């Protein structure tokens, strides 16, 4: 998959879909399936048009929702799903000021050379979100592209959306989030050096680098770690501020203790699949109390994972 940026013309016609695609839930995947089917039929490469940062992060950074995926995680997922190109526009003051007509002409027409454009049924674009599907379809008739919208995708009677995934994760309902995503929620990153406290107390951990300081879930989890050229490795993960050893304002850290594993994996890029929430973070009076709780967490995670694979 190719990743391109900015207003420079791609010089090749594309079949395009547009959105933030945060988390890539089943609604997004239905969009991509439709896009790729049309692209193959018409002999066009498929292209996802997305934005960085998320528009809500630009307009109201303190009120923006937690990210479900970084740009790199999004790109990795799109590549696995067979998308030919990810084109990213930097969402800044100038881009947000484009009129709906200018967005169509400069972005879809000049830059992406769109011949087919697929959007969600609630898609809005241009300054003050003035553009709608009717304008998109009308403009396509003069610029030479067909426009189509995909109706809402429901999962067990619920509208598949990034908002609903965030709500499920924040509530610790990982199985609910997995149904909406079509797979367990995951975080990918490089294994980096930490403060080695886990090793000192008998529970060595892999510290996974986080790209954002506001993860959509916090707590202690049964997990599997993928990406080490073999079967997924079972473990227990802590994602949070570690209140027993750090202050309440500490930056969140993702630490994974792998069962029966002892190898140097610093620098490796891995994926952590969150399968079940065991509990919330707690502040304990001393390290001995914390260690006793970690033993219980390990036992509970092993029990869950054994039952899951039974």
C-alpha positions, 0 to 999 in steps of 0.5 A: 500500500502506498501512503501519500500526502497533500494537494499534489495530483496523484496523476492516476484515477482512483476509487475513493472513500473518505473518513477518519477510520478510527478503529476500523470497525465493521461499518468501516470494513463494509465501506472498504469491501464496497470500495474494493469491489467497485474498484476491481470492477472498474479497474481502478486502484482503491484509495482511502482519504483520511486526515491527521490530526482528527478534525475534532482534535484540531478544533477542540483538543481538550474535548476530542475523543480518545484515539482508537488507533494511531495513524500508523496502526490505521495504515497497517490495518488498511494494508492488511485489508488490501487497500491500494493507497492511503492519502492523508491531508493535514487538517489545519486552519487552511484545510478546514477553511476550504468550502465544500465546493473547493474540497470537491474540486481540489481534493477529489478532483485535482488531487485524487482524480476520483472516478468513484466516491463512496461516503457514509450516510452522515458524511459532511465536508467543507467549512462549517460542514456545509457539504452534503451528499446531494452536492457531492453527487451533483458535482460528480456529474460535472467532474466525472465521478460517480458518488454513492453512500453506504447506509448505516451498518448495524451489529446486533441492532446497534449502529457500528461507530467509533463512538460506540467502540470508545464507550464499550472500551471505557466501560471495560466491555471488551467483548462488546467492543470486539463485536463492533470491531470484528476482532479484539481491540488492540494497540501496536507499538515498539517495545521500549525500556521502562524503569525495570520495576516489574523485573525487580518485583518478579514480574518482568514486563514488555513496555509498549510505546504509546503514541497518545496520552489518552488511551480509550481504556485503562485497567488490568487485562488478560491479553495476547501479544502478537508479532514475534514470528510465532503464535500469540503469547498469553499474558496480563497487561496493565494500562494506566498511571500505576498509582501505587508507584507513580503520581495520579498525573503520571503519563499512562504506560502499557506494560505486558507480563508474558507467561513463561517467557524470557527473551530480549524483545526490545525494539520489536514492534508488537501488537497487544490484543485486549481480550478481557478486563480483570479490574480497574487500577488501584493504589495499594499501601505498599509494594507487598500488597501490590505484588500479592494482587499481581499474583491474583491478576496472573492467576485470573488471566490464565484462567480466562485464557484457558477457558477461552481456548478450551 
